[in-house]
Each structure stands twice: as C-alpha cells, then as structure tokens.
Amino acid sequence: MRVVIEQTAGDVAVWAARFVADLVRKTPACVLGLATGGTPLGTYQELIRLHRDEGLDFARVTTFNLDEYVGVPEDHPQSYRYFMQENLFRHVNLIAEKTHVPDGLTLDFEAGCERYEEMIRAAGGIDLQILGIGSDGHIAFNEPGSSLGSRTRVKTLTGETIRDNARFFGSEDQVPRLAITMGVGTILESRRCLLLATGPAKAAAVRSALEGPVTAQVTASALQLHRDVIVVLDEEAGSWLTRREYYAEVEQAQRLLEAGQLCELGISKR
C-alpha cells in the first residue's frame, strides 16, 4: 500500500487527477470506477480542466460508479447519476452509453445487482477504482459489518451515514434508508484502487483502515489485502497515522526510482 501525504485537499485533487489522466493517456480504453461525494469533487474538477486545457480524451473510457440511492430517480438533485452528470460527465467527452451507475429505481434488486456485476465483467473489469472513506471507515455503502467478500447488493444505511448525508437532503427524514452498492469483494477485484481522504474528520477512519486490523467493522481495512492500493491524503486526514515518517520515506524512494536517480538510493549503475 502506497501512502502519499500532500499538504492540502487541493494538492490531493491535483495528484489524483494527474494519476487518472496518466492512465487514460496510456490506456485510452480503460475502465474507471468512480465515487461521489465531496472528496473526489476536486479531482473531477481537475480532470475537467485537463480535458479542456490539455485535450485529455475520454472518448474510449468506460465508467462504473460505486453506488446509488434506492428510490431516487436519475434527475433528482441528490441522485449519484445527477451528481456525476453535473460534476464530470457533461463537461468531458465521455460517451453516455459507457457511463454506468446502479439503477436505484429497479424493483428486482437481485437481478439488477447481478446485471451490474455482469456489465463490469463484460467490460473486462475495473482498471482503477477511485474511493472515498466514510467517517466510520466504510467504502462505498459497505457499512460496518458488511461482508468483506460481498458483491453488488442492497444495503441499509446506518444512522451515522444518514446523519452525514442529511446536509444534502435538508433533513435526516429525507435521506433514503437503502442504497445499491458495489460489494467489498467487487471493489477488491479492481486492478488498482485509489483511496482519497481529506480533512480532520477522516483522520481516525484513515488510521483504522491503514494501520488497524482487517475487519468487517471497518470495511476500508479490506484494502490491506489488495495488491495495488494508493492512498492519497492531506495533512489533516493523515494526522493520526503512527508511521507517517516511514510513509514519507517510502514515497521519497518511489519518486527517486521513477526519476531514475538510483545513486540517491545507494544503487550503483553498472
């Protein structure tokens, strides 16, 4: 697990967007897993800028979103399809038919969730999954206690998640109680995961996910089992980590390797 600690939330957004852009340039037909919420918003804004100012081309990219509220239509201002449309899709040249968000209006939940899994498989799997983390350590809507082998399914939201999301709906009473979400097992099948976290409210969850035990009570901790995870934090989100100095040393070595500065690492060139 690679841990990158940047100074500010803005720096996190720029770092993440450049990482995504590098994948899109190298693999134009890549499959991106996308997240909603405040944390990835800056990354999407930077990707839009890269498309507008530097010609970043999304024409062959396929996307799959992590989750969607049950019972909320696509044109509802708080639906995740609407969020993605307003904050990324309509600003870049993604093909609409290649953007996928779970169907929150399906009444046959089992069939709808299996269909979503099949679409991911048919696309060849997710190359890069962008993730945020809840204040209780959950990823997507895999609330504490979710199976670490779970697949796309309907989940009941916890009181904490409902309270966290009430600001978007105006009151807790207006927040949907159910959501369709990719499972932890589905997420772990992505070839690479990019976890973003910013702000002091995420510091405890980040420490539990990165340095605590792997447990269903903190579903983000399952990322410790993934072979290729990059965690990008601002100073506040990383403030509770006990091994910060080591992560910084590892990142410095990584950058020297990428720059080919082997002598700086004590490796002689022959």
C-alpha positions as CSV (number, residue, x, y, z in Angstrom):
1,M,0.0,0.0,0.0
2,R,1.5,3.3,-1.1
3,V,0.6,6.2,1.1
4,V,1.0,9.7,-0.3
5,I,0.5,12.7,2.1
6,E,0.0,16.1,0.4
7,Q,-0.3,19.4,2.1
8,T,-3.8,20.4,1.2
9,A,-7.1,18.9,-0.2
10,G,-6.3,20.8,-3.4
11,D,-3.0,19.1,-3.7
12,V,-4.7,15.7,-3.2
13,A,-7.1,16.6,-6.0
14,V,-4.3,17.5,-8.4
15,W,-2.2,14.5,-7.6
16,A,-5.2,12.1,-8.1
17,A,-6.3,13.8,-11.3
18,R,-2.8,13.5,-12.8
19,F,-2.7,9.9,-11.8
20,V,-6.0,9.2,-13.5
21,A,-5.0,11.2,-16.5
22,D,-1.8,9.2,-16.9
23,L,-3.8,6.0,-17.0
24,V,-6.3,7.5,-19.6
25,R,-3.4,8.6,-21.8
26,K,-1.6,5.3,-21.6
27,T,-4.8,3.1,-21.8
28,P,-7.4,5.1,-23.7
29,A,-10.0,2.3,-23.4
30,C,-9.5,1.9,-19.7
31,V,-12.4,1.2,-17.2
32,L,-12.6,3.7,-14.3
33,G,-14.5,3.1,-11.1
34,L,-15.9,6.3,-9.8
35,A,-17.0,7.6,-6.4
36,T,-19.3,10.5,-5.4
37,G,-19.2,12.9,-2.5
38,G,-17.1,15.9,-1.5
39,T,-13.7,14.3,-1.5
40,P,-13.4,13.3,-5.2
41,L,-15.1,16.5,-6.4
42,G,-11.8,18.4,-6.7
43,T,-10.3,15.5,-8.6
44,Y,-13.2,15.7,-11.1
45,Q,-12.8,19.5,-11.4
46,E,-9.1,19.0,-12.3
47,L,-9.9,16.2,-14.8
48,I,-12.3,18.7,-16.5
49,R,-9.6,21.3,-16.7
50,L,-7.1,18.7,-18.1
51,H,-9.8,17.8,-20.8
52,R,-10.5,21.5,-21.6
53,D,-6.9,22.9,-21.5
54,E,-4.7,19.9,-22.3
55,G,-7.0,17.7,-24.5
56,L,-7.4,14.8,-22.2
57,D,-9.5,12.4,-24.2
58,F,-12.3,10.3,-22.5
59,A,-13.9,9.1,-25.7
60,R,-13.0,5.4,-25.2
61,V,-13.2,5.3,-21.4
62,T,-15.9,3.3,-19.7
63,T,-17.0,4.2,-16.1
64,F,-18.8,2.4,-13.3
65,N,-20.0,4.2,-10.2
66,L,-19.9,2.6,-6.8
67,D,-23.4,3.2,-5.6
68,E,-26.8,4.8,-5.8
69,Y,-29.7,5.5,-3.5
70,V,-32.7,3.3,-3.8
71,G,-35.9,5.0,-4.8
72,V,-34.2,8.2,-6.1
73,P,-34.7,9.0,-9.8
74,E,-31.8,9.9,-12.0
75,D,-32.9,13.5,-12.4
76,H,-33.2,14.0,-8.6
77,P,-30.5,16.6,-7.5
78,Q,-29.2,14.2,-4.8
79,S,-29.0,11.1,-7.1
80,Y,-25.5,10.0,-7.8
81,R,-26.2,9.8,-11.5
82,Y,-27.1,13.5,-11.3
83,F,-24.0,14.3,-9.3
84,M,-21.8,12.6,-11.8
85,Q,-23.6,14.3,-14.7
86,E,-23.2,17.7,-13.2
87,N,-19.7,17.3,-11.9
88,L,-17.9,15.3,-14.6
89,F,-19.8,13.6,-17.4
90,R,-21.3,16.6,-19.2
91,H,-18.0,18.5,-19.0
92,V,-15.9,15.9,-20.8
93,N,-16.3,13.8,-23.9
94,L,-17.3,10.6,-22.2
95,I,-19.8,8.5,-24.3
96,A,-23.1,8.5,-22.3
97,E,-23.7,4.8,-23.0
98,K,-20.3,4.0,-21.4
99,T,-21.1,5.6,-18.1
100,H,-22.8,3.3,-15.6
101,V,-24.5,4.0,-12.3
102,P,-26.6,1.4,-10.4
103,D,-30.3,1.6,-11.1
104,G,-31.9,3.0,-7.9
105,L,-35.4,2.5,-9.3
106,T,-35.2,-1.2,-10.0
107,L,-37.7,-3.3,-8.1
108,D,-36.0,-6.6,-8.8
109,F,-32.9,-5.9,-6.6
110,E,-31.2,-9.2,-7.1
111,A,-31.5,-9.2,-10.9
112,G,-30.4,-5.5,-11.1
113,C,-27.4,-6.1,-8.9
114,E,-26.3,-9.2,-10.8
115,R,-26.8,-7.3,-14.1
116,Y,-24.4,-4.6,-12.8
117,E,-21.8,-7.2,-11.9
118,E,-22.2,-8.7,-15.3
119,M,-21.7,-5.4,-17.0
120,I,-18.4,-4.9,-15.1
121,R,-17.2,-8.3,-16.1
122,A,-18.2,-7.7,-19.8
123,A,-16.2,-4.5,-19.8
124,G,-13.1,-6.5,-18.7
125,G,-13.1,-5.4,-15.0
126,I,-12.2,-2.1,-13.5
127,D,-8.7,-0.9,-14.1
128,L,-8.7,1.9,-11.5
129,Q,-11.3,2.3,-8.7
130,I,-11.5,5.7,-7.0
131,L,-12.7,5.5,-3.4
132,G,-13.5,7.8,-0.6
133,I,-13.9,6.7,3.0
134,G,-16.7,7.3,5.5
135,S,-16.0,8.7,9.0
136,D,-16.7,5.2,10.3
137,G,-14.3,3.6,7.8
138,H,-16.7,2.4,5.2
139,I,-16.1,2.3,1.5
140,A,-19.0,2.8,-1.0
141,F,-22.1,2.0,1.1
142,N,-20.5,-1.1,2.6
143,E,-21.4,-0.1,6.2
144,P,-19.7,-1.6,9.3
145,G,-20.4,-5.3,9.5
146,S,-20.6,-5.8,5.7
147,S,-19.0,-9.0,4.4
148,L,-15.5,-8.5,3.0
149,G,-16.4,-10.9,0.2
150,S,-19.7,-9.1,-0.7
151,R,-20.9,-8.3,-4.2
152,T,-23.2,-5.6,-5.5
153,R,-26.3,-5.6,-3.5
154,V,-28.8,-3.5,-1.5
155,K,-27.6,-2.2,1.9
156,T,-29.5,-0.5,4.7
157,L,-27.7,2.7,5.7
158,T,-26.5,3.3,9.3
159,G,-27.7,6.2,11.4
160,E,-24.2,7.7,11.1
161,T,-24.3,7.7,7.3
162,I,-27.8,9.1,7.3
163,R,-26.7,11.9,9.6
164,D,-23.6,12.6,7.5
165,N,-25.7,12.8,4.3
166,A,-28.6,14.8,5.8
167,R,-26.9,18.1,4.8
168,F,-27.5,17.2,1.2
169,F,-31.2,16.4,1.6
170,G,-32.2,19.1,4.1
171,S,-33.0,16.8,7.0
172,E,-32.4,13.2,8.1
173,D,-36.0,12.3,7.3
174,Q,-35.4,13.0,3.7
175,V,-32.3,10.7,3.3
176,P,-33.1,7.3,1.7
177,R,-32.6,4.4,4.0
178,L,-31.4,2.0,1.3
179,A,-28.7,2.1,-1.3
180,I,-27.4,-0.2,-4.0
181,T,-23.6,-0.6,-3.7
182,M,-20.7,-2.5,-5.1
183,G,-19.6,-5.0,-2.6
184,V,-16.2,-5.1,-0.9
185,G,-15.4,-8.2,-2.9
186,T,-16.3,-6.4,-6.1
187,I,-14.1,-3.5,-5.2
188,L,-11.1,-5.8,-4.4
189,E,-11.3,-7.2,-7.9
190,S,-10.3,-3.9,-9.4
191,R,-6.8,-4.0,-10.7
192,R,-5.8,-0.9,-8.7
193,C,-7.5,1.2,-6.1
194,L,-7.0,4.9,-5.4
195,L,-8.3,5.9,-1.9
196,L,-8.7,9.7,-1.3
197,A,-9.3,11.3,2.1
198,T,-9.1,14.9,3.3
199,G,-9.9,16.8,6.4
200,P,-9.6,16.1,10.1
201,A,-12.9,14.3,10.3
202,K,-11.4,11.4,8.3
203,A,-8.2,11.0,10.4
204,A,-9.5,8.3,12.7
205,A,-11.0,6.3,9.9
206,V,-7.8,6.5,7.8
207,R,-5.7,5.2,10.7
208,S,-8.1,2.3,11.3
209,A,-8.2,1.4,7.7
210,L,-4.4,1.6,7.1
211,E,-2.9,0.6,10.4
212,G,-5.7,-1.3,12.2
213,P,-6.8,-4.9,11.9
214,V,-8.6,-6.1,8.8
215,T,-12.2,-6.2,10.0
216,A,-15.7,-6.0,8.6
217,Q,-16.3,-3.2,11.2
218,V,-14.0,-1.0,9.1
219,T,-14.6,-2.1,5.5
220,A,-11.9,0.1,4.1
221,S,-9.4,-2.1,6.0
222,A,-10.0,-4.8,3.4
223,L,-7.8,-2.7,1.1
224,Q,-4.9,-4.0,3.1
225,L,-5.5,-7.3,1.2
226,H,-5.4,-5.7,-2.2
227,R,-2.1,-6.0,-4.1
228,D,-2.1,-2.4,-5.6
229,V,-3.6,0.4,-3.5
230,I,-2.6,4.1,-3.4
231,V,-3.9,6.2,-0.6
232,V,-3.7,10.0,-1.1
233,L,-4.3,12.1,2.0
234,D,-3.9,15.7,3.0
235,E,-2.0,16.6,6.2
236,E,-5.2,16.6,8.3
237,A,-6.5,13.3,7.1
238,G,-3.1,11.7,7.7
239,S,-2.5,13.3,11.1
240,W,-3.4,10.2,13.2
241,L,-1.1,7.8,11.4
242,T,1.6,6.4,13.6
243,R,4.0,5.6,10.7
244,R,3.9,8.9,8.8
245,E,7.7,9.2,8.7
246,Y,8.1,5.8,7.1
247,Y,5.4,6.5,4.6
248,A,7.2,9.7,3.6
249,E,10.5,7.8,3.3
250,V,8.8,5.2,1.1
251,E,7.3,7.9,-1.1
252,Q,10.6,9.7,-1.5
253,A,12.2,6.4,-2.6
254,Q,9.4,5.8,-5.0
255,R,9.9,9.2,-6.6
256,L,13.6,8.7,-6.9
257,L,13.1,5.3,-8.6
258,E,10.6,6.8,-11.0
259,A,13.1,9.6,-11.8
260,G,15.9,7.0,-12.3
261,Q,18.0,8.5,-9.6
262,L,19.4,5.2,-8.4
263,C,22.5,6.6,-6.9
264,E,20.4,8.6,-4.4
265,L,19.1,5.2,-3.2
266,G,22.6,3.7,-2.8
267,I,22.3,1.7,-6.0
268,S,25.3,1.9,-8.3
269,K,24.8,2.0,-12.1
270,R,26.9,-0.6,-14.0
